[in-house]
Amino acid sequence: SVGHVRIHCCLFWNTNNERPDKMKDNFDKCFDMLLKHEGGFVNHPEDPGGATNLGVTKRVMQEFLGRAVSMGEMKTLTPEDVKPVYKKLYTDKVRFDDLPSGLDWAVLDWAVNSGPGRAAKALQKLVGAKQDAAIGPKTLQAVMNFDPAQLIDQLHDTRQKFYENLSHFKTFGKGWTRRNEETREQARAMLKG
């Protein structure tokens, strides 16, 4: 089954000797940091994501639920409502549980802010893996050949360049830059335990 394969990969690629319960603790901690970055309900007219609450856009929530979502539902989302969305559509897609502590957070935060495919491709480029937006065994093996601190810094720099090239940087750039800096500092702190 898929669950069996996922557990096997998690145990096989976990070269940092982290226990699965430590990784779960990492997700809970990162989820809390993510919610601080994302904040509550917003519907900024210049944000191409549209109506967003706790970092989840209306489109993403509709995709997750498989049905239309009203603006009223969007405004009343709770952390408990969005946690499974983050797990399925972001955390699992970037193989969060299989990445070294700290790097997992750096990749996840960018995945949430700009899409899991973009974050995955950036990581793959940094480690010399095929840039297919799907982090798999080859990407994970390549990651293990690098110092996580170096990857965190390089991912930060790549992310910042990406932001600075966006047409909405004048409107949202200050916030994106602050978020990127905070994520790097938090990720570095996670490396130290």
N, C-alpha and C positions, 0 to 999 in steps of 0.2 A: 504494500500500500504506500501511498505518498507519504503518510505520516512516518512510516518505518524508515523510508529512505532519508527523510529530513533528519530524523534522530541520528541515523548512521552518519550522515555528513557532518552533523554538528559535533559528534564525538571524534570523527576522523580528523577534521580540520582544526579542531581546537588545540592548537599547539601552545597556547599560553597557560595550559593546565587550569583553566577556569572551569568551575563546575557549572552545569546547566542552571542551578538555582542562582548562582552569581550573575549569570547572563540575564535571567529574568529580573533580578534586582537592577541590573543596568537598564533594561527597558523601562521599568517603572520610574527610575530616576530621570532618564532621558525624556520620558513622556511628560513628567512634571516640568522639566526645563523647556520643552517644546511648547507647552501651553503658555508659559511665561512669554516666549517669543511671539506667539500667535495672538494672544489676547482674545477679546470677546467678539461680538458681532460687528462687522463693518460691511459697508456696501459703497465703497469709494467709486465715483463715476469714472475715474481714470484707471482703475484696476481691472485689467482684462479678465481676472478671475471672477469678478462679480461678487455677489453676496457670499460672505464667508463668516463662519463662526468657529472659534477655537481652532482656526487654521484649516477647516474643511469647507471647501466651496460647495455651493448648491449642486453643481454638476457632479462632483465627486460623491456627495451624499446620495444623490439620485442613482448613480452608477452602483454604489454599494448596496442600496436597498432594493434596486430593481423597480423603482416606481417614482412617480413625481413627488416632489417635496415642496410644501408651501413655504412662503416667506415666514409665516408664523412659526412653523416647525424649525426653520433655520435659526430664528431668533431665540428659541428656547432649548437649543442643544446643550447637553451637559457633558462633562468629561467622560462619564460612563457611556454616553451615546457614541462619542467619537473614538474612544480607545480601540474598539475592534476595527474601526476604519483604518486607523494608523497601523495597526498590526498587520492586517491583510494587504492593504494597498501600498504600503510604504516599507514597513519593517521587514516583512517577509520578502518583498521584491528586491531589496538591497542586501539580503542575507545578513542582516544586522547581528543575529546570534552567532554567526560564524566569523565575524570580523573582530580584530583585537579591540579591547576596551579603549575607548577614546576615539579611535578611528570609526568605530560603529556610530558614535554620536555625530561626528563630523559629516559622515556620509548621510545619515538619516536626516539631519536638519536641512541639508541642501536638497535631499530628495523631496521633503515636504514642501520646501519653498519654491523649487523649480522643476519638480518631477523626478521620479525615481530613475527614469532612463538617462536623464542628463547627469545625475550624480554618479550613476553606475559607469557611464562612458568616461567621465572625467577620471574616476578611479582607475579604470582599465587603461586609459592612456598613460597615466602616471606610472603604472607597474609594467607596461609593455604588453598587456594582454589585448586580445581582439576586442575592439570597441563595438560590441553588439548589444549593449544596454541590458544584458542578462548576466548577472554575476553568478558564475558556476564554479565548478572545481578548478578549472584552469586559472581563472582570475584569483580565486582564493589562494591557490598555491603560489601564484606570482606575488600576491600581497605579503605572504610570509617571508619573502626574500628581501623585504624592505623594513627599515626602522619605522614603526608606527608614528613616532614624533615627526619624522621627516615627511611622511605622507600627509599628516595633519596639516603641516605648514604649507606644503605644496597644494593641497586641496583648497586651503584658504586662499592662496594666491590665485589659483585658477578660477575659483568662485568669484573673487573680487573683480577680476578682469571681465568675466562674463557679465556681471552686474553693470559695470561701467560702460559696456557696449550696448546696453538696452536703451531704447528710446524713452522709457519712463524713469531713467536714472535721476533726472532733475527733480522729479516728484517724490520718488521713493528711495533714492540712493542713500540718504543719510541713515534711514532705518535699516536698509539692507547691509550697509557697511557696519553699523553698530552690531547687528545680529551676527554677521560673519566674524567680527572680532570676538564677541562673547563666546560664540561656538568654539573658536580656536582655543581660547583660554580655558573653557570648560573641558574640552577634549584633552588638552595637555594635563590638566589637573587629574583627570580620570586615569591617565597613564601612570601617575604616581601612586594611585590607590586611594 
